[in-house]
Amino acid sequence: MTSVVEVGRAGQGRSARPRQCERTRATALLTVAAAFLGSLLSLQAGAIPAIETWTTGNGARVLLVSTPDLPMVDVRVAFDAGAARDEATPGLARFTSGLLFDGAAGLDAQAIASGFERLGAQYGAQAERDMAVVSLRSLSDRPLLDPAVDLLARILASPEFPPDAVARSRRTLEVALAQEREQPAQIASRAFYQAAYRAHPYAGWPDGEPEALPLLTRDAAQAFHRRYYVARNAVVALVGDLDRPAAQALAERLLAGLPSGEPAPALSAVLPLAQAVNERIRHPAAQTHIVLGAPVLTRDDPDYFPLVVGNHVLGGSGLVSRVSNVIREQRGLAYSAYSYFMPMRQAGPFLMGLQTRGDQAGEATALLRQTLDEFIAQGPTAAELQAAQRNLSGGFPLRLDSNKEIVEYLAMLGFYGLPLDWLDRYVERVNAVTVEQVRDAFERRIDPERLVLIRVGGDSGPTGQ
């Protein structure tokens, strides 16, 4: 069944998210740039760093990769405190994260910024659906690193959520939400998550909802922090010029002010769609935005590699992918067309999408579906699979060519409880995927008769269902 919703004219402002704090001194930026270039020169192709892991005294898991050749330390603390924990207060996780550096332990936002700047350190905070992350990058010299860690520890343990910052953040969010409600891409994404996840926590929009803004209060942020910013709900990733004893001492100091607390409760499983959902949202934009997909993939899914490698052929490899070839090269219906998986703790979405002229939306949608149907039925050719494997395995070392990229992977491994050899075995497992495994995984996991289709624009005609 197709529903039609009318919305207003597209706004001209860009989509905004709550502010992420990140300031550095120019001298530190030069040092970081030099260190990055050094890492490119020193990394051996295919070399995977060794990972050490342990638990702090108050219950946080720590993962360490030592890179003594670079005079830097990257810290990433991941809390199970993403938007999936918003419950009855949409936007609370991101609201709380965005306020962490606005005042803590008697320091205001300016004092915090100046403190990190004097030390040449970078810092930031963000929250997505699964996790909230606080990060720090510092030179490894103890006179710089130690006070930077101590300052971050004070912020983690004692954020003050100043009333003026709360009010300012709420006003900023109100403007951002108003802009998002006028932008076709944001409208389509919101509608997809609501239709695909229904009553599941993933259905919520991380930025929140206009009607829920009054719920984003100082008390709410404090309560959220007390519940979720605790040691047993955290994973600490450390990469840099640290040996094991130094890293253990750093992790203990960083989280010393946090109570042990309790891990966040397990999220409920995502229920599969009972039937297809078609929603057409009218909008005066020149282009119609088309999104097609369904919840499919978890981070620890046994079908992870067949699905991800297969998708590289289907729509994940840019202009040479099947979707792009059919829709862009052969038919000229869109500048780009794509597909991707977004694995999460529970089933994250498989998404296909494109933008096209309104009068071509029906044809483009039909071709998008046809390309997917054919891929599910036949899988990739042997040549397509081999090309995808070469691309994924050959490019993998480049994803680990800086401390910043390594620490992001490390936090992901720890947060999702993946095996420590996941990085070591990545290339092996990519290259082990067969045509039959791809076809089988797509056939079992993606049902063309139970997909969510969202179209946002002024198009008319059939939906392509």
HUHU-V557324 format. One record per residue. N is the residue number from 1. RES is the residue in one small letter. PSI is psi as a letter, one per 40 degrees, with the letter a starting at -180 (999 if undefined). OMEGA is omega as a letter, one per 40 degrees, with the letter a starting at -180 (* if undefined). D_LAST is the distance of its C-alpha to the last C-alpha in whole Angstrom. Layout:
n:N res:RES psi:PSI omega:OMEGA d_last:D_LAST
n:N res:RES psi:PSI omega:OMEGA d_last:D_LAST
//
This chain:
n:1 res:m psi:h omega:a d_last:10
n:2 res:t psi:h omega:i d_last:10
n:3 res:s psi:i omega:a d_last:13
n:4 res:v psi:h omega:a d_last:15
n:5 res:v psi:h omega:i d_last:18
n:6 res:e psi:h omega:i d_last:21
n:7 res:v psi:i omega:a d_last:23
n:8 res:g psi:a omega:a d_last:26
n:9 res:r psi:i omega:a d_last:27
n:10 res:a psi:h omega:i d_last:27
n:11 res:g psi:i omega:a d_last:30
n:12 res:q psi:e omega:a d_last:32
n:13 res:g psi:i omega:i d_last:33
n:14 res:r psi:i omega:i d_last:32
n:15 res:s psi:h omega:a d_last:30
n:16 res:a psi:i omega:i d_last:33
n:17 res:r psi:i omega:i d_last:34
n:18 res:p psi:i omega:a d_last:37
n:19 res:r psi:h omega:i d_last:40
n:20 res:q psi:h omega:a d_last:41
n:21 res:c psi:h omega:i d_last:45
n:22 res:e psi:h omega:a d_last:46
n:23 res:r psi:i omega:a d_last:49
n:24 res:t psi:i omega:i d_last:51
n:25 res:r psi:i omega:a d_last:55
n:26 res:a psi:d omega:a d_last:55
n:27 res:t psi:d omega:i d_last:57
n:28 res:a psi:d omega:i d_last:55
n:29 res:l psi:d omega:i d_last:52
n:30 res:l psi:d omega:i d_last:54
n:31 res:t psi:d omega:i d_last:55
n:32 res:v psi:d omega:i d_last:52
n:33 res:a psi:d omega:i d_last:51
n:34 res:a psi:d omega:i d_last:54
n:35 res:a psi:d omega:i d_last:53
n:36 res:f psi:d omega:i d_last:49
n:37 res:l psi:d omega:i d_last:51
n:38 res:g psi:d omega:a d_last:53
n:39 res:s psi:d omega:i d_last:50
n:40 res:l psi:d omega:a d_last:48
n:41 res:l psi:d omega:a d_last:52
n:42 res:s psi:d omega:a d_last:53
n:43 res:l psi:h omega:i d_last:49
n:44 res:q psi:h omega:a d_last:50
n:45 res:a psi:h omega:i d_last:46
n:46 res:g psi:e omega:a d_last:45
n:47 res:a psi:h omega:i d_last:47
n:48 res:i psi:h omega:a d_last:46
n:49 res:p psi:i omega:i d_last:48
n:50 res:a psi:i omega:a d_last:49
n:51 res:i psi:h omega:i d_last:48
n:52 res:e psi:i omega:a d_last:50
n:53 res:t psi:i omega:i d_last:49
n:54 res:w psi:a omega:a d_last:51
n:55 res:t psi:h omega:i d_last:51
n:56 res:t psi:i omega:a d_last:53
n:57 res:g psi:d omega:i d_last:56
n:58 res:n psi:e omega:i d_last:54
n:59 res:g psi:e omega:i d_last:51
n:60 res:a psi:i omega:i d_last:48
n:61 res:r psi:h omega:a d_last:47
n:62 res:v psi:h omega:i d_last:48
n:63 res:l psi:h omega:a d_last:47
n:64 res:l psi:h omega:i d_last:49
n:65 res:v psi:h omega:i d_last:49
n:66 res:s psi:h omega:i d_last:53
n:67 res:t psi:g omega:a d_last:53
n:68 res:p psi:e omega:a d_last:56
n:69 res:d psi:e omega:a d_last:56
n:70 res:l psi:h omega:a d_last:55
n:71 res:p psi:f omega:a d_last:57
n:72 res:m psi:i omega:i d_last:53
n:73 res:v psi:h omega:i d_last:52
n:74 res:d psi:h omega:a d_last:48
n:75 res:v psi:h omega:i d_last:47
n:76 res:r psi:h omega:i d_last:44
n:77 res:v psi:h omega:a d_last:44
n:78 res:a psi:h omega:i d_last:41
n:79 res:f psi:i omega:i d_last:40
n:80 res:d psi:g omega:a d_last:38
n:81 res:a psi:f omega:i d_last:38
n:82 res:g psi:a omega:a d_last:34
n:83 res:a psi:e omega:i d_last:32
n:84 res:a psi:e omega:i d_last:31
n:85 res:r psi:e omega:a d_last:34
n:86 res:d psi:d omega:a d_last:34
n:87 res:e psi:b omega:a d_last:34
n:88 res:a psi:e omega:a d_last:34
n:89 res:t psi:g omega:a d_last:35
n:90 res:p psi:h omega:i d_last:32
n:91 res:g psi:e omega:a d_last:33
n:92 res:l psi:d omega:a d_last:37
n:93 res:a psi:d omega:a d_last:36
n:94 res:r psi:d omega:i d_last:36
n:95 res:f psi:d omega:i d_last:38
n:96 res:t psi:d omega:i d_last:41
n:97 res:s psi:d omega:a d_last:41
n:98 res:g psi:e omega:a d_last:41
n:99 res:l psi:e omega:a d_last:44
n:100 res:l psi:d omega:a d_last:46
n:101 res:f psi:e omega:i d_last:48
n:102 res:d psi:e omega:i d_last:49
n:103 res:g psi:h omega:a d_last:52
n:104 res:a psi:i omega:i d_last:53
n:105 res:a psi:f omega:i d_last:57
n:106 res:g psi:e omega:i d_last:59
n:107 res:l psi:h omega:i d_last:57
n:108 res:d psi:i omega:a d_last:55
n:109 res:a psi:d omega:a d_last:52
n:110 res:q psi:d omega:i d_last:55
n:111 res:a psi:d omega:i d_last:57
n:112 res:i psi:d omega:i d_last:54
n:113 res:a psi:d omega:a d_last:53
n:114 res:s psi:d omega:i d_last:56
n:115 res:g psi:d omega:i d_last:57
n:116 res:f psi:d omega:a d_last:54
n:117 res:e psi:d omega:i d_last:55
n:118 res:r psi:d omega:a d_last:59
n:119 res:l psi:e omega:a d_last:58
n:120 res:g psi:f omega:a d_last:55
n:121 res:a psi:i omega:i d_last:53
n:122 res:q psi:i omega:a d_last:49
n:123 res:y psi:i omega:a d_last:47
n:124 res:g psi:i omega:i d_last:44
n:125 res:a psi:i omega:i d_last:41
n:126 res:q psi:i omega:i d_last:38
n:127 res:a psi:h omega:i d_last:35
n:128 res:e psi:a omega:a d_last:32
n:129 res:r psi:d omega:a d_last:30
n:130 res:d psi:d omega:a d_last:32
n:131 res:m psi:i omega:i d_last:35
n:132 res:a psi:h omega:a d_last:38
n:133 res:v psi:h omega:i d_last:40
n:134 res:v psi:h omega:a d_last:43
n:135 res:s psi:i omega:i d_last:45
n:136 res:l psi:h omega:i d_last:48
n:137 res:r psi:h omega:a d_last:49
n:138 res:s psi:i omega:i d_last:53
n:139 res:l psi:i omega:a d_last:56
n:140 res:s psi:e omega:i d_last:57
n:141 res:d psi:h omega:a d_last:61
n:142 res:r psi:d omega:i d_last:62
n:143 res:p psi:e omega:i d_last:63
n:144 res:l psi:d omega:a d_last:60
n:145 res:l psi:d omega:a d_last:58
n:146 res:d psi:d omega:i d_last:59
n:147 res:p psi:d omega:i d_last:59
n:148 res:a psi:d omega:i d_last:56
n:149 res:v psi:d omega:i d_last:55
n:150 res:d psi:d omega:i d_last:57
n:151 res:l psi:d omega:i d_last:56
n:152 res:l psi:d omega:i d_last:52
n:153 res:a psi:d omega:i d_last:53
n:154 res:r psi:d omega:a d_last:55
n:155 res:i psi:d omega:i d_last:51
n:156 res:l psi:d omega:a d_last:49
n:157 res:a psi:d omega:a d_last:52
n:158 res:s psi:f omega:i d_last:53
n:159 res:p psi:i omega:a d_last:50
n:160 res:e psi:e omega:a d_last:52
n:161 res:f psi:g omega:a d_last:49
n:162 res:p psi:h omega:a d_last:51
n:163 res:p psi:d omega:a d_last:50
n:164 res:d psi:d omega:i d_last:50
n:165 res:a psi:d omega:i d_last:48
n:166 res:v psi:d omega:a d_last:45
n:167 res:a psi:d omega:i d_last:46
n:168 res:r psi:d omega:i d_last:45
n:169 res:s psi:d omega:i d_last:42
n:170 res:r psi:d omega:i d_last:40
n:171 res:r psi:d omega:i d_last:41
n:172 res:t psi:d omega:i d_last:39
n:173 res:l psi:d omega:i d_last:36
n:174 res:e psi:d omega:i d_last:36
n:175 res:v psi:d omega:a d_last:36
n:176 res:a psi:d omega:i d_last:33
n:177 res:l psi:d omega:i d_last:31
n:178 res:a psi:d omega:i d_last:31
n:179 res:q psi:d omega:a d_last:30
n:180 res:e psi:d omega:a d_last:27
n:181 res:r psi:e omega:i d_last:26
n:182 res:e psi:e omega:a d_last:26
n:183 res:q psi:h omega:a d_last:25
n:184 res:p psi:d omega:a d_last:21
n:185 res:a psi:d omega:i d_last:21
n:186 res:q psi:d omega:i d_last:23
n:187 res:i psi:d omega:a d_last:20
n:188 res:a psi:d omega:a d_last:17
n:189 res:s psi:d omega:i d_last:19
n:190 res:r psi:d omega:a d_last:21
n:191 res:a psi:d omega:i d_last:17
n:192 res:f psi:d omega:a d_last:16
n:193 res:y psi:d omega:i d_last:19
n:194 res:q psi:d omega:a d_last:19
n:195 res:a psi:d omega:a d_last:16
n:196 res:a psi:d omega:a d_last:16
n:197 res:y psi:e omega:i d_last:20
n:198 res:r psi:b omega:a d_last:21
n:199 res:a psi:e omega:i d_last:24
n:200 res:h psi:i omega:i d_last:25
n:201 res:p psi:d omega:i d_last:28
n:202 res:y psi:e omega:i d_last:25
n:203 res:a psi:d omega:a d_last:23
n:204 res:g psi:i omega:i d_last:26
n:205 res:w psi:h omega:a d_last:26
n:206 res:p psi:d omega:i d_last:30
n:207 res:d psi:e omega:i d_last:31
n:208 res:g psi:a omega:a d_last:31
n:209 res:e psi:i omega:a d_last:30
n:210 res:p psi:d omega:a d_last:32
n:211 res:e psi:e omega:a d_last:33
n:212 res:a psi:e omega:a d_last:35
n:213 res:l psi:d omega:i d_last:37
n:214 res:p psi:e omega:i d_last:40
n:215 res:l psi:e omega:a d_last:39
n:216 res:l psi:g omega:a d_last:40
n:217 res:t psi:i omega:i d_last:44
n:218 res:r psi:d omega:i d_last:47
n:219 res:d psi:d omega:a d_last:47
n:220 res:a psi:d omega:i d_last:43
n:221 res:a psi:d omega:i d_last:43
n:222 res:q psi:d omega:a d_last:47
n:223 res:a psi:d omega:i d_last:46
n:224 res:f psi:d omega:i d_last:42
n:225 res:h psi:d omega:a d_last:45
n:226 res:r psi:d omega:a d_last:47
n:227 res:r psi:d omega:a d_last:45
n:228 res:y psi:d omega:i d_last:43
n:229 res:y psi:g omega:a d_last:45
n:230 res:v psi:i omega:a d_last:47
n:231 res:a psi:d omega:a d_last:48
n:232 res:r psi:e omega:i d_last:47
n:233 res:n psi:e omega:a d_last:43
n:234 res:a psi:i omega:i d_last:44
n:235 res:v psi:h omega:i d_last:44
n:236 res:v psi:h omega:i d_last:46
n:237 res:a psi:h omega:a d_last:45
n:238 res:l psi:h omega:i d_last:48
n:239 res:v psi:h omega:i d_last:49
n:240 res:g psi:a omega:a d_last:52
n:241 res:d psi:g omega:a d_last:56
n:242 res:l psi:h omega:i d_last:56
n:243 res:d psi:i omega:a d_last:58
n:244 res:r psi:d omega:a d_last:57
n:245 res:p psi:d omega:a d_last:60
n:246 res:a psi:d omega:i d_last:59
n:247 res:a psi:d omega:i d_last:55
n:248 res:q psi:d omega:i d_last:56
n:249 res:a psi:d omega:i d_last:59
n:250 res:l psi:d omega:a d_last:56
n:251 res:a psi:d omega:i d_last:53
n:252 res:e psi:d omega:i d_last:56
n:253 res:r psi:d omega:a d_last:57
n:254 res:l psi:d omega:a d_last:53
n:255 res:l psi:e omega:a d_last:52
n:256 res:a psi:d omega:a d_last:56
n:257 res:g psi:e omega:a d_last:55
n:258 res:l psi:h omega:i d_last:52
n:259 res:p psi:i omega:i d_last:53
n:260 res:s psi:d omega:i d_last:51
n:261 res:g psi:a omega:a d_last:49
n:262 res:e psi:i omega:i d_last:46
n:263 res:p psi:i omega:i d_last:43
n:264 res:a psi:i omega:i d_last:40
n:265 res:p psi:i omega:i d_last:38
n:266 res:a psi:h omega:i d_last:36
n:267 res:l psi:i omega:i d_last:32
n:268 res:s psi:i omega:i d_last:30
n:269 res:a psi:i omega:i d_last:27
n:270 res:v psi:h omega:i d_last:24
n:271 res:l psi:h omega:i d_last:22
n:272 res:p psi:i omega:i d_last:19
n:273 res:l psi:h omega:i d_last:16
n:274 res:a psi:d omega:a d_last:16
n:275 res:q psi:i omega:i d_last:12
n:276 res:a psi:i omega:i d_last:9
n:277 res:v psi:h omega:i d_last:10
n:278 res:n psi:h omega:i d_last:8
n:279 res:e psi:h omega:i d_last:11
n:280 res:r psi:h omega:a d_last:12
n:281 res:i psi:h omega:a d_last:16
n:282 res:r psi:h omega:a d_last:18
n:283 res:h psi:i omega:a d_last:20
n:284 res:p psi:e omega:i d_last:23
n:285 res:a psi:i omega:a d_last:23
n:286 res:a psi:d omega:a d_last:23
n:287 res:q psi:i omega:i d_last:20
n:288 res:t psi:h omega:i d_last:16
n:289 res:h psi:h omega:a d_last:16
n:290 res:i psi:h omega:i d_last:13
n:291 res:v psi:h omega:a d_last:13
n:292 res:l psi:h omega:i d_last:11
n:293 res:g psi:a omega:a d_last:13
n:294 res:a psi:i omega:i d_last:15
n:295 res:p psi:h omega:a d_last:19
n:296 res:v psi:d omega:a d_last:20
n:297 res:l psi:h omega:i d_last:24
n:298 res:t psi:i omega:a d_last:27
n:299 res:r psi:d omega:a d_last:30
n:300 res:d psi:f omega:a d_last:32
n:301 res:d psi:h omega:i d_last:29
n:302 res:p psi:d omega:i d_last:30
n:303 res:d psi:e omega:a d_last:27
n:304 res:y psi:d omega:a d_last:28
n:305 res:f psi:d omega:i d_last:29
n:306 res:p psi:d omega:a d_last:27
n:307 res:l psi:d omega:a d_last:24
n:308 res:v psi:d omega:i d_last:25
n:309 res:v psi:d omega:i d_last:27
n:310 res:g psi:d omega:a d_last:24
n:311 res:n psi:d omega:i d_last:22
n:312 res:h psi:d omega:i d_last:25
n:313 res:v psi:d omega:a d_last:24
n:314 res:l psi:d omega:a d_last:20
n:315 res:g psi:e omega:a d_last:20
n:316 res:g psi:e omega:a d_last:23
n:317 res:s psi:f omega:i d_last:26
n:318 res:g psi:b omega:a d_last:25
n:319 res:l psi:e omega:a d_last:25
n:320 res:v psi:e omega:i d_last:26
n:321 res:s psi:i omega:a d_last:23
n:322 res:r psi:d omega:a d_last:20
n:323 res:v psi:d omega:a d_last:17
n:324 res:s psi:d omega:a d_last:20
n:325 res:n psi:d omega:a d_last:21
n:326 res:v psi:d omega:a d_last:18
n:327 res:i psi:d omega:a d_last:17
n:328 res:r psi:d omega:a d_last:21
n:329 res:e psi:d omega:a d_last:23
n:330 res:q psi:d omega:a d_last:22
n:331 res:r psi:e omega:i d_last:19
n:332 res:g psi:f omega:a d_last:21
n:333 res:l psi:e omega:a d_last:18
n:334 res:a psi:i omega:i d_last:19
n:335 res:y psi:d omega:i d_last:23
n:336 res:s psi:i omega:i d_last:21
n:337 res:a psi:i omega:a d_last:18
n:338 res:y psi:i omega:i d_last:19
n:339 res:s psi:i omega:i d_last:18
n:340 res:y psi:i omega:i d_last:21
n:341 res:f psi:i omega:i d_last:22
n:342 res:m psi:g omega:a d_last:24
n:343 res:p psi:h omega:i d_last:26
n:344 res:m psi:a omega:a d_last:28
n:345 res:r psi:d omega:i d_last:30
n:346 res:q psi:i omega:a d_last:27
n:347 res:a psi:h omega:i d_last:24
n:348 res:g psi:i omega:a d_last:23
n:349 res:p psi:i omega:i d_last:19
n:350 res:f psi:h omega:a d_last:18
n:351 res:l psi:h omega:i d_last:16
n:352 res:m psi:i omega:a d_last:15
n:353 res:g psi:i omega:i d_last:15
n:354 res:l psi:i omega:i d_last:16
n:355 res:q psi:h omega:a d_last:17
n:356 res:t psi:i omega:i d_last:17
n:357 res:r psi:i omega:a d_last:18
n:358 res:g psi:d omega:a d_last:17
n:359 res:d psi:e omega:i d_last:16
n:360 res:q psi:e omega:a d_last:15
n:361 res:a psi:d omega:a d_last:12
n:362 res:g psi:d omega:i d_last:9
n:363 res:e psi:d omega:a d_last:11
n:364 res:a psi:d omega:i d_last:12
n:365 res:t psi:d omega:i d_last:8
n:366 res:a psi:d omega:i d_last:7
n:367 res:l psi:d omega:i d_last:11
n:368 res:l psi:d omega:i d_last:11
n:369 res:r psi:d omega:a d_last:8
n:370 res:q psi:d omega:i d_last:10
n:371 res:t psi:d omega:i d_last:13
n:372 res:l psi:d omega:a d_last:13
n:373 res:d psi:d omega:a d_last:12
n:374 res:e psi:d omega:a d_last:15
n:375 res:f psi:d omega:i d_last:17
n:376 res:i psi:d omega:a d_last:17
n:377 res:a psi:d omega:a d_last:18
n:378 res:q psi:d omega:a d_last:21
n:379 res:g psi:a omega:i d_last:22
n:380 res:p psi:i omega:i d_last:24
n:381 res:t psi:i omega:i d_last:27
n:382 res:a psi:d omega:i d_last:30
n:383 res:a psi:d omega:i d_last:31
n:384 res:e psi:d omega:i d_last:28
n:385 res:l psi:d omega:a d_last:29
n:386 res:q psi:d omega:i d_last:32
n:387 res:a psi:d omega:i d_last:32
n:388 res:a psi:d omega:a d_last:30
n:389 res:q psi:d omega:i d_last:32
n:390 res:r psi:d omega:a d_last:35
n:391 res:n psi:d omega:a d_last:33
n:392 res:l psi:d omega:a d_last:33
n:393 res:s psi:d omega:i d_last:36
n:394 res:g psi:d omega:a d_last:38
n:395 res:g psi:e omega:a d_last:37
n:396 res:f psi:d omega:i d_last:37
n:397 res:p psi:d omega:i d_last:41
n:398 res:l psi:e omega:i d_last:40
n:399 res:r psi:e omega:a d_last:38
n:400 res:l psi:f omega:a d_last:42
n:401 res:d psi:e omega:i d_last:44
n:402 res:s psi:i omega:i d_last:45
n:403 res:n psi:d omega:a d_last:46
n:404 res:k psi:d omega:i d_last:43
n:405 res:e psi:d omega:i d_last:41
n:406 res:i psi:d omega:a d_last:43
n:407 res:v psi:d omega:i d_last:43
n:408 res:e psi:d omega:i d_last:39
n:409 res:y psi:d omega:a d_last:39
n:410 res:l psi:d omega:i d_last:41
n:411 res:a psi:d omega:i d_last:40
n:412 res:m psi:d omega:i d_last:37
n:413 res:l psi:d omega:a d_last:39
n:414 res:g psi:d omega:a d_last:41
n:415 res:f psi:d omega:a d_last:38
n:416 res:y psi:e omega:i d_last:36
n:417 res:g psi:f omega:i d_last:39
n:418 res:l psi:i omega:a d_last:38
n:419 res:p psi:i omega:a d_last:41
n:420 res:l psi:e omega:i d_last:43
n:421 res:d psi:e omega:a d_last:43
n:422 res:w psi:d omega:i d_last:39
n:423 res:l psi:d omega:i d_last:40
n:424 res:d psi:d omega:a d_last:42
n:425 res:r psi:e omega:a d_last:40
n:426 res:y psi:d omega:a d_last:37
n:427 res:v psi:d omega:i d_last:38
n:428 res:e psi:d omega:a d_last:39
n:429 res:r psi:d omega:i d_last:36
n:430 res:v psi:d omega:a d_last:33
n:431 res:n psi:e omega:i d_last:35
n:432 res:a psi:e omega:a d_last:35
n:433 res:v psi:h omega:i d_last:31
n:434 res:t psi:i omega:i d_last:31
n:435 res:v psi:d omega:a d_last:28
n:436 res:e psi:d omega:i d_last:27
n:437 res:q psi:d omega:i d_last:27
n:438 res:v psi:d omega:a d_last:25
n:439 res:r psi:d omega:a d_last:22
n:440 res:d psi:d omega:a d_last:24
n:441 res:a psi:d omega:i d_last:23
n:442 res:f psi:d omega:a d_last:19
n:443 res:e psi:d omega:a d_last:19
n:444 res:r psi:d omega:a d_last:20
n:445 res:r psi:e omega:a d_last:19
n:446 res:i psi:h omega:a d_last:16
n:447 res:d psi:h omega:a d_last:13
n:448 res:p psi:d omega:a d_last:10
n:449 res:e psi:e omega:i d_last:9
n:450 res:r psi:g omega:i d_last:11
n:451 res:l psi:i omega:i d_last:10
n:452 res:v psi:h omega:i d_last:10
n:453 res:l psi:h omega:i d_last:8
n:454 res:i psi:h omega:i d_last:11
n:455 res:r psi:h omega:i d_last:12
n:456 res:v psi:h omega:i d_last:16
n:457 res:g psi:a omega:a d_last:17
n:458 res:g psi:e omega:a d_last:18
n:459 res:d psi:i omega:i d_last:15
n:460 res:s psi:i omega:i d_last:14
n:461 res:g psi:a omega:a d_last:11
n:462 res:p psi:i omega:a d_last:8
n:463 res:t psi:e omega:a d_last:5
n:464 res:g psi:e omega:i d_last:4
n:465 res:q psi:999 omega:* d_last:0
//
